[in-house]
């Protein structure tokens, strides 16, 4: 299934994409795509629906129908840094002996095609296409061998980053990772049963038609099962939590000379089988 949230910002309704690419309204079935709706029993109920009996929503997704972030009521957005060896190299940093973990404030999350706001005072706003994992069944101290049972599905994340805020403004990376609009999520949550191998997905990103990132989740340092198990040692994972698993090489900071986003540009990105995002950059 491709689960999504549609409508005006802050008023999104739950929906599902049918086999013809038409959005169907799930409001009579679940309150939102998030929390308890992502538990295994709830997802099984949704899979059993005859989508043709659900109300059809006017408009086409990502055309004249806005999509919000594909998961609502996100409790935690947990990000993994330097999880591709070649990205670590272009960043001038060693591959970490354990995953680098940081947070993206949930106020940064937005729809897949909403504009990226370049923060006031920014000089180094950058892009990062990533595979995001959405937790269904929560837990603590999860065994790696059992980790995939806890996954509701996967989606695209642009881990937008302000490198000067991130690296030069004292403290942790969070200042440069959580600005408003720095978390485009979606277009949809593809349930885990439709993604047989999350470690075999192509990721790509282009700015104004020029490809900068073209990688594969196969080259992750720490794979999805390990990350779920690892994170669950330090925090409880709960339904609807988002784990953004890191970016392949090709970020603006790694170009020679470095290239950063400016007002009026177009960013397009996608992950194989999970959809495409398109964002225009605007000044905050």
Secondary structure, DSSP 8 states (H G I E B T S, - for coil): -EEEEESSTT--EEEEE-TTS-EEE-TTT-S-SSGGGGSHHHHHHHHTS-GGGS-B-SS-BTTTB-B--SS-S-S-EEEEES-BHHHHHHTT----SS-EEEE--GGGEE-TTS-EEE-TT-S-EE--EEEEEEESS-BSS--GGGGGGGEEEEEEEEE-EEHHHHHHSSS-GGGGT-STT-EEE-S-EEEGGG-S-TTS-EEEEEETTEEEEEEEGGGBSS-HHHHHHHHTTTS-B-TT-EEEEEE-S--GGGSSS-----TT-EEEEEETTTEEEEEEEEE-
